[in-house]
Amino acid sequence: MRTNFANTNIAYESAGSTQRSRLATSLTLAAMSLGYGVVQLDVTIVNTALHAMGTALGGGVAELQWVVSAYTIAFAAFILTAGALGDRIGAKRVFMAGFAIFTAASLACALSPNATVLIGARLIQGLAAAILVPNSLALLNHAYPDEKQRGRAVAVWAAGASLALTAGPFVGGGLITLVGWRAIFLVNLPIGLTGLWLTWRFTDETTRSLAREIDLPGQCAAIGALGALAAAIIEGGAIGWAHPAVIAAFIAAAVLAALFVWREQRTAQPMLPLSLFGNRMFALTSLVGLLVNVAIYGLIFVLSLYFQEVNGLSAWWTGLAFVPMMGAVLPVNLLAPRVSERIGACRTMIVGACVSALGCLFMLGMAADTSYWAIAVQMIAISGGLGLLVPPLTSTLLGSVEKARSGIAAGVLNATRQTGSVLGVALFGSLVAGNFMTGLHASLTIAAAVLLLAATAIWRSAPAVG
C-alpha cells in the first residue's frame, strides 16, 4: 500500500512538473513575442506620426526618413554582434539588457525636444532592437528542441510581430489623436516591463560559449558602410544625385563594405561567418529576407505619406487605412506552418512572395484621388503574402545550421532583413521627394520586381534543397 501511495505521489509530482514546464515554455514564447513585437511596432508606429512630428519638430521628407532610418540602421548594423554576444554570455542576460535599453530609449524619444535628439534616441532604440531579436530566436530555439514544435512556436512569434508591424499605424493614429505623437513611444514602457518580468521569471538561460569573441573592427566597418549608403540614398533624393557629398557617401559605402568583407575573411572570430553562406538554403533565405523588406517596409513608409500628405487624412484615419493589413497578417502567419507541412517551405515562400508582388502590381493604377476601397484588397494581398512567407523563411534558416550557431544565424537573417528596410525607406522616400505620384508608382514597380526576384530565387533553388 505504501508503495502505491509513493508511486501515486511520484506521478502527481511528475504531472505537476510537466504542467509547470509547459507553462514556463508558453510564457517564454509570450516574452519572446513581446520582445519581437515591440521592435516591429516601433518600425511602423512612427510612420503614422510623420506629419505630426514634422509639424512639431520641423523638417522635410529627408528628416522624416532619418527618424525612420536611424532606427533600422542601428538595428541592421548591430544585430550580428548582438547575436554573438548572446552566444558568448547567455541569450537570456543579453535579451533582458536589450529590453531595458529599449524601454529607456523609448522614454527618451517621448521627451525629445527637437529632431536631432529624437534621431539620436531612435539610434539607441535600434541598438536595443538589434539585441532583442536574435536573442529571442535563440531562446525559442532552446525552449523548443522539437523541429515541428519549434516551427509552430516561430509562427506564433512571427504572427505577434507581424500583427504589431501592421497594427503600428492604427495604434499610432489613435494615440496621436487622443494624446499626441509622444504617446507612441510611451506605450513601449508597460510592454518592456512585462517582457522583462516574464523573461526573468520563466525563461531558461542558454549554453554560454566563452570562446565567442566580439569583432569590433568588423562592427565599425558594418556601421559605416550601412550608414554611408543610407545617407547617400536619402540625401540624393533631397540635394541631387550628382552632388559631391552624395557621390562621396556612395564611395565611402563601397570602400567600407569591401573592408568589412576583407576583415570577415581573415579574422578568426568574424561577426559574419562567411562560411555560413556556403549552405545554399542559408544564403537563399538571407537574400529573400533582404528583398522582401526592401519592398514591404519601403511601401509602408510611402503609403503613410500618401494617406497623410496627398489624401490629407489625419493620423487616426491613416491608422484606420492600415486595418486591412492588420487583419490579414495574423491568421495567415498562423496558417503558414501548416501550409509548409503540406506543400513544403520553398513552395510556401514562393506563393507568399507572388501574392505580395501581385498586390503591388494591381496598385499601379492608383492616383491622388483614388478611392481607398479601390486599393484595400491589394493592401490585404501584400500583407497576406508577407504573413505566409516569413514563418517558413525564419524556421528554414534556423534549421539550416547547428543549434550552437542559432544566435548568429538569427542575427544574419535579421541583419539582411533590416538592411532591406533601410534601403527600402531610403530609396522609396527619395523617389517620392519630387513628384509624389510618379515616385509612388516607381516604388510599387520596384517592390513588385524585387518580390518576384525573391520568388524566382527560391524556385531555382528548390530542386536542390527539397
C-alpha positions as CSV (number, residue, x, y, z in Angstrom):
1,M,0.0,0.0,0.0
2,R,2.8,2.4,0.9
3,T,4.4,1.6,-2.5
4,N,1.2,2.5,-4.3
5,F,1.0,5.8,-2.4
6,A,4.6,6.5,-3.2
7,N,4.0,5.8,-6.9
8,T,1.0,8.0,-6.8
9,N,2.9,10.9,-5.3
10,I,5.7,10.5,-7.8
11,A,3.1,10.5,-10.6
12,Y,1.4,13.7,-9.3
13,E,4.8,15.4,-8.9
14,S,5.8,14.3,-12.4
15,A,2.5,15.7,-13.8
16,G,2.9,18.9,-11.9
17,S,6.4,19.3,-13.1
18,T,5.3,18.7,-16.7
19,Q,2.5,21.3,-16.3
20,R,4.9,23.9,-14.9
21,S,7.4,23.1,-17.7
22,R,4.7,23.7,-20.3
23,L,3.6,26.9,-18.6
24,A,7.1,28.2,-18.5
25,T,7.7,27.3,-22.1
26,S,4.4,29.1,-23.1
27,L,5.3,32.2,-21.1
28,T,8.8,32.1,-22.6
29,L,7.1,32.2,-26.0
30,A,5.0,35.1,-24.8
31,A,8.1,37.1,-23.6
32,M,9.9,36.5,-26.8
33,S,6.9,37.6,-28.8
34,L,6.6,40.8,-26.8
35,G,10.3,41.5,-27.5
36,Y,10.0,41.0,-31.2
37,G,6.6,42.6,-31.3
38,V,7.7,45.9,-29.7
39,V,10.6,46.0,-32.1
40,Q,8.3,45.7,-35.1
41,L,5.7,48.0,-33.6
42,D,8.3,50.8,-33.5
43,V,9.2,50.2,-37.1
44,T,5.7,51.2,-38.3
45,I,4.0,53.1,-35.5
46,V,6.3,56.1,-36.3
47,N,5.0,56.2,-39.9
48,T,1.6,57.4,-38.7
49,A,3.3,60.2,-36.7
50,L,5.4,61.5,-39.5
51,H,3.2,64.5,-40.3
52,A,2.7,65.3,-36.6
53,M,6.4,65.1,-35.8
54,G,7.4,67.1,-38.9
55,T,5.0,69.9,-37.8
56,A,6.1,69.9,-34.2
57,L,9.9,69.5,-34.7
58,G,10.3,70.8,-38.2
59,G,11.9,69.2,-41.2
60,G,11.0,67.8,-44.6
61,V,10.9,64.3,-46.1
62,A,14.7,63.8,-45.6
63,E,14.5,64.5,-41.9
64,L,11.5,62.2,-41.6
65,Q,13.4,59.5,-43.4
66,W,16.2,59.8,-40.9
67,V,13.7,59.4,-38.0
68,V,12.7,56.1,-39.5
69,S,16.1,55.0,-40.9
70,A,18.2,55.8,-37.8
71,Y,16.3,53.0,-36.0
72,T,16.7,50.5,-38.8
73,I,20.4,51.4,-39.5
74,A,21.3,50.7,-35.9
75,F,19.1,47.6,-35.9
76,A,20.8,46.2,-39.0
77,A,24.3,47.2,-38.1
78,F,24.4,45.9,-34.5
79,I,22.3,42.7,-34.9
80,L,25.2,40.4,-35.8
81,T,27.2,41.5,-32.8
82,A,24.2,41.1,-30.6
83,G,23.7,37.5,-31.7
84,A,27.4,36.7,-31.0
85,L,27.1,38.4,-27.6
86,G,24.2,36.2,-26.7
87,D,26.2,33.1,-27.7
88,R,29.1,34.3,-25.5
89,I,27.4,35.3,-22.2
90,G,23.9,33.9,-22.5
91,A,20.9,34.9,-24.6
92,K,18.7,35.5,-21.5
93,R,21.1,38.0,-20.0
94,V,21.6,39.8,-23.2
95,F,17.8,39.8,-24.1
96,M,16.9,41.3,-20.7
97,A,19.6,44.0,-21.2
98,G,18.2,44.8,-24.6
99,F,14.6,45.1,-23.2
100,A,15.8,47.5,-20.5
101,I,17.7,49.7,-23.0
102,F,14.8,49.7,-25.4
103,T,12.4,50.8,-22.7
104,A,14.7,53.6,-21.6
105,A,15.3,54.8,-25.1
106,S,11.6,54.9,-25.8
107,L,11.2,57.3,-22.8
108,A,14.0,59.4,-24.3
109,C,12.2,59.5,-27.7
110,A,9.0,60.7,-26.0
111,L,10.8,63.5,-24.2
112,S,12.8,64.7,-27.2
113,P,12.8,68.5,-27.6
114,N,13.9,68.5,-31.2
115,A,14.5,66.3,-34.3
116,T,18.2,65.8,-33.6
117,V,17.6,64.4,-30.1
118,L,14.8,62.2,-31.5
119,I,17.0,60.8,-34.2
120,G,19.7,60.0,-31.6
121,A,17.2,58.3,-29.3
122,R,15.9,56.3,-32.2
123,L,19.5,55.1,-32.9
124,I,19.7,53.8,-29.3
125,Q,16.3,52.2,-29.8
126,G,17.6,50.4,-32.9
127,L,20.6,49.2,-31.0
128,A,18.3,47.7,-28.4
129,A,16.1,46.2,-31.1
130,A,19.2,44.5,-32.5
131,I,19.8,42.9,-29.1
132,L,16.3,41.7,-28.7
133,V,15.5,39.9,-32.0
134,P,18.3,37.4,-32.5
135,N,18.4,36.5,-28.8
136,S,14.6,36.0,-28.7
137,L,15.0,33.4,-31.5
138,A,18.0,31.8,-29.7
139,L,15.8,31.4,-26.6
140,L,13.0,30.0,-28.6
141,N,15.3,27.5,-30.3
142,H,16.5,26.5,-26.8
143,A,12.9,26.2,-25.4
144,Y,11.6,24.1,-28.3
145,P,14.1,21.4,-29.3
146,D,11.5,19.5,-31.4
147,E,11.6,20.8,-35.0
148,K,7.8,20.7,-35.5
149,Q,7.0,22.4,-32.2
150,R,9.7,25.0,-33.0
151,G,8.2,25.7,-36.3
152,R,4.8,26.4,-34.8
153,A,6.4,28.5,-32.0
154,V,8.3,30.6,-34.5
155,A,4.9,31.0,-36.4
156,V,3.3,32.4,-33.2
157,W,6.4,34.6,-32.6
158,A,6.3,35.9,-36.2
159,A,2.5,36.3,-36.0
160,G,2.7,38.6,-33.0
161,A,5.5,40.6,-34.6
162,S,3.6,40.9,-37.9
163,L,0.5,42.0,-36.1
164,A,2.5,44.6,-34.3
165,L,4.0,45.7,-37.6
166,T,0.7,46.2,-39.3
167,A,-1.1,47.4,-36.2
168,G,1.5,50.1,-35.7
169,P,-0.1,52.8,-37.9
170,F,-3.6,52.1,-36.4
171,V,-2.4,52.2,-32.8
172,G,-0.2,55.2,-33.5
173,G,-3.1,57.0,-35.1
174,G,-5.3,56.5,-32.1
175,L,-2.6,57.6,-29.6
176,I,-1.7,60.7,-31.6
177,T,-5.3,61.7,-31.9
178,L,-6.0,61.2,-28.2
179,V,-2.7,62.2,-26.6
180,G,-0.2,63.4,-29.1
181,W,2.8,61.9,-31.0
182,R,4.9,61.4,-27.9
183,A,2.5,58.7,-26.7
184,I,3.6,56.3,-29.5
185,F,6.9,55.9,-27.6
186,L,5.4,55.9,-24.0
187,V,3.3,52.8,-25.0
188,N,6.5,50.8,-25.0
189,L,7.1,51.2,-21.3
190,P,4.4,48.7,-20.0
191,I,5.3,46.3,-22.8
192,G,9.0,46.5,-21.8
193,L,8.4,46.0,-18.1
194,T,6.1,43.0,-18.7
195,G,8.6,41.4,-21.1
196,L,11.4,41.8,-18.6
197,W,9.4,40.2,-15.8
198,L,8.3,37.2,-17.9
199,T,11.8,36.6,-19.1
200,W,13.3,36.8,-15.7
201,R,10.7,34.6,-14.1
202,F,10.1,31.8,-16.7
203,T,12.9,31.7,-19.3
204,D,15.9,29.3,-19.1
205,E,19.4,30.6,-19.9
206,T,21.1,29.2,-23.0
207,T,24.5,27.5,-23.0
208,R,27.4,30.0,-22.9
209,S,30.2,29.9,-25.4
210,L,33.1,31.9,-23.8
211,A,35.3,31.3,-26.8
212,R,33.0,33.5,-28.9
213,E,34.7,36.9,-29.4
214,I,33.3,40.2,-30.5
215,D,34.6,41.5,-33.8
216,L,34.8,45.3,-33.1
217,P,36.6,46.3,-36.4
218,G,34.1,44.4,-38.4
219,Q,31.3,46.0,-36.4
220,C,32.7,49.5,-37.1
221,A,33.0,48.8,-40.8
222,A,29.4,47.5,-41.0
223,I,28.0,50.6,-39.2
224,G,30.0,52.9,-41.5
225,A,29.0,51.1,-44.7
226,L,25.3,50.9,-44.0
227,G,25.1,54.5,-42.6
228,A,27.0,55.9,-45.6
229,L,24.8,54.0,-48.1
230,A,21.6,55.2,-46.4
231,A,22.9,58.8,-46.2
232,A,23.8,58.7,-50.0
233,I,20.3,57.5,-51.0
234,I,18.4,59.8,-48.6
235,E,20.3,62.9,-49.3
236,G,20.5,62.1,-53.0
237,G,16.7,62.5,-53.2
238,A,17.0,65.8,-51.3
239,I,20.0,67.6,-52.8
240,G,20.6,65.7,-56.1
241,W,22.4,62.5,-57.1
242,A,25.3,64.4,-58.7
243,H,26.1,66.4,-55.5
244,P,29.7,65.8,-54.4
245,A,28.6,64.8,-50.9
246,V,26.3,62.2,-52.3
247,I,29.0,60.7,-54.6
248,A,31.4,60.7,-51.7
249,A,28.9,58.9,-49.5
250,F,28.5,56.2,-52.2
251,I,32.2,55.8,-52.5
252,A,32.6,55.6,-48.7
253,A,29.9,52.9,-48.5
254,A,31.7,50.8,-51.2
255,V,35.1,51.1,-49.5
256,L,33.8,50.3,-46.1
257,A,31.8,47.3,-47.4
258,A,34.9,46.0,-49.1
259,L,36.9,46.5,-45.8
260,F,34.1,44.6,-43.9
261,V,34.3,41.6,-46.3
262,W,38.1,41.6,-46.1
263,R,38.0,41.7,-42.3
264,E,35.5,38.9,-42.1
265,Q,37.5,36.7,-44.4
266,R,40.7,37.0,-42.3
267,T,39.6,37.2,-38.6
268,A,39.4,34.0,-36.5
269,Q,36.1,35.2,-34.9
270,P,34.1,37.1,-37.6
271,M,30.8,38.8,-36.7
272,L,29.6,37.5,-40.0
273,P,31.0,34.0,-40.7
274,L,31.1,34.0,-44.5
275,S,31.2,30.2,-44.4
276,L,27.6,30.2,-43.5
277,F,26.8,31.3,-47.0
278,G,28.3,28.0,-48.3
279,N,25.0,26.5,-47.2
280,R,22.7,27.1,-50.1
281,M,19.5,27.3,-48.1
282,F,21.1,29.7,-45.6
283,A,22.2,32.0,-48.4
284,L,18.9,31.8,-50.1
285,T,16.8,32.7,-47.1
286,S,19.1,35.6,-46.2
287,L,18.7,37.0,-49.8
288,V,15.0,36.6,-49.7
289,G,14.8,38.4,-46.3
290,L,16.6,41.4,-47.7
291,L,14.5,41.6,-50.9
292,V,11.2,41.3,-49.1
293,N,12.0,44.0,-46.6
294,V,13.1,46.4,-49.3
295,A,9.6,46.1,-50.8
296,I,7.4,45.9,-47.7
297,Y,9.0,48.5,-45.4
298,G,9.6,50.9,-48.2
299,L,5.9,50.7,-49.2
300,I,4.7,51.2,-45.6
301,F,6.7,54.4,-45.4
302,V,5.4,55.9,-48.7
303,L,1.8,54.7,-48.2
304,S,1.8,56.5,-44.9
305,L,2.9,59.7,-46.6
306,Y,0.4,59.1,-49.4
307,F,-2.5,58.9,-46.9
308,Q,-1.4,62.0,-44.9
309,E,0.3,64.3,-47.4
310,V,-1.6,63.5,-50.6
311,N,-5.1,62.5,-49.3
312,G,-4.9,64.8,-46.3
313,L,-6.0,62.1,-43.8
314,S,-5.5,62.6,-40.1
315,A,-3.3,60.3,-38.1
316,W,-6.4,58.5,-36.9
317,W,-7.8,57.9,-40.4
318,T,-4.3,56.9,-41.7
319,G,-4.2,54.3,-39.0
320,L,-7.6,53.0,-39.9
321,A,-6.5,52.8,-43.5
322,F,-4.0,50.1,-42.5
323,V,-6.6,48.0,-40.7
324,P,-7.0,45.6,-43.6
325,M,-3.3,44.8,-43.4
326,M,-3.5,44.3,-39.7
327,G,-6.5,42.0,-40.1
328,A,-4.9,39.8,-42.8
329,V,-1.4,39.1,-41.5
330,L,-2.2,37.3,-38.2
331,P,-4.3,34.4,-39.4
332,V,-2.0,33.9,-42.4
333,N,1.0,33.8,-40.1
334,L,-0.7,31.1,-38.0
335,L,-1.7,29.1,-41.2
336,A,1.8,29.3,-42.7
337,P,3.4,26.4,-40.8
338,R,0.6,24.0,-41.7
339,V,0.8,25.1,-45.4
340,S,4.5,24.4,-45.2
341,E,3.9,21.0,-43.8
342,R,1.7,20.1,-46.7
343,I,3.4,21.7,-49.7
344,G,6.9,22.4,-48.4
345,A,8.6,25.5,-47.1
346,C,10.0,26.6,-50.5
347,R,6.6,26.5,-52.3
348,T,5.0,28.3,-49.4
349,M,7.6,31.1,-49.6
350,I,7.1,31.3,-53.4
351,V,3.3,31.7,-53.1
352,G,3.7,34.3,-50.4
353,A,6.2,36.4,-52.5
354,C,4.0,36.2,-55.6
355,V,0.8,37.2,-53.8
356,S,2.6,40.3,-52.4
357,A,4.0,41.1,-55.8
358,L,0.6,40.9,-57.4
359,G,-0.8,43.2,-54.7
360,C,1.8,45.8,-55.7
361,L,1.2,45.4,-59.4
362,F,-2.6,45.9,-59.0
363,M,-2.0,49.2,-57.2
364,L,-0.1,50.8,-60.1
365,G,-3.3,52.4,-61.3
366,M,-3.8,54.5,-58.1
367,A,-3.9,58.2,-58.4
368,A,-4.1,61.1,-55.9
369,D,-8.0,60.9,-55.9
370,T,-8.2,57.0,-56.0
371,S,-10.9,55.7,-53.6
372,Y,-9.4,53.9,-50.6
373,W,-11.6,50.9,-51.2
374,A,-10.0,50.5,-54.7
375,I,-6.7,49.6,-53.0
376,A,-7.8,47.9,-49.8
377,V,-7.8,44.4,-51.4
378,Q,-4.3,45.0,-52.7
379,M,-3.1,46.0,-49.3
380,I,-4.5,42.8,-47.9
381,A,-2.7,40.8,-50.6
382,I,0.6,42.5,-49.8
383,S,0.4,41.8,-46.1
384,G,-1.1,38.3,-46.6
385,G,1.8,37.3,-48.8
386,L,4.3,38.6,-46.2
387,G,2.4,36.6,-43.5
388,L,2.7,33.4,-45.5
389,L,6.4,33.9,-46.3
390,V,8.1,34.9,-43.0
391,P,7.4,31.9,-40.7
392,P,8.8,29.3,-43.1
393,L,11.7,31.7,-44.1
394,T,12.7,32.0,-40.4
395,S,12.2,28.4,-39.4
396,T,14.1,27.1,-42.5
397,L,17.1,29.4,-41.8
398,L,17.3,28.2,-38.2
399,G,17.1,24.6,-39.3
400,S,20.0,25.0,-41.8
401,V,22.6,25.5,-39.1
402,E,23.6,23.6,-36.0
403,K,21.9,24.8,-32.8
404,A,25.1,26.2,-31.3
405,R,25.1,28.8,-34.0
406,S,21.4,29.7,-33.8
407,G,22.2,33.1,-32.3
408,I,24.5,34.2,-35.1
409,A,22.2,32.6,-37.8
410,A,19.2,34.6,-36.4
411,G,21.3,37.7,-36.4
412,V,22.3,37.3,-40.1
413,L,18.7,36.8,-41.2
414,N,17.6,39.9,-39.3
415,A,20.6,41.9,-40.4
416,T,19.8,41.2,-44.0
417,R,16.1,42.0,-43.5
418,Q,16.8,45.3,-41.7
419,T,19.3,46.2,-44.3
420,G,16.5,45.8,-46.8
421,S,14.3,48.0,-44.6
422,V,16.9,50.8,-44.6
423,L,17.3,50.6,-48.4
424,G,13.6,50.4,-49.0
425,V,12.8,53.5,-46.9
426,A,15.8,55.4,-48.2
427,L,15.1,54.5,-51.9
428,F,11.3,54.9,-51.9
429,G,11.5,58.0,-49.8
430,S,13.9,59.6,-52.3
431,L,11.7,58.6,-55.2
432,V,8.6,60.4,-53.7
433,A,10.6,63.5,-52.7
434,G,10.0,65.1,-56.1
435,N,6.7,64.3,-57.9
436,F,5.0,62.1,-55.3
437,M,2.7,60.1,-57.5
438,T,5.4,59.3,-60.1
439,G,7.7,58.3,-57.2
440,L,4.9,56.1,-55.7
441,H,4.3,54.3,-59.0
442,A,8.1,53.7,-59.3
443,S,8.2,52.4,-55.8
444,L,5.3,49.9,-56.4
445,T,7.1,48.7,-59.6
446,I,10.4,48.2,-57.8
447,A,8.6,46.4,-54.9
448,A,6.9,44.0,-57.3
449,A,10.1,43.4,-59.1
450,V,12.2,42.5,-56.0
451,L,9.4,40.3,-54.7
452,L,9.2,38.4,-58.0
453,L,13.0,38.2,-57.9
454,A,12.8,36.6,-54.4
455,A,10.2,34.1,-55.7
456,T,12.4,33.2,-58.7
457,A,15.5,32.7,-56.5
458,I,13.5,30.3,-54.3
459,W,12.1,28.5,-57.3
460,R,15.5,28.0,-58.9
461,S,17.0,26.7,-55.6
462,A,14.0,24.5,-54.6
463,P,15.0,21.4,-56.5
464,A,18.4,21.4,-54.9
465,V,17.2,22.0,-51.3
466,G,14.0,20.0,-51.3
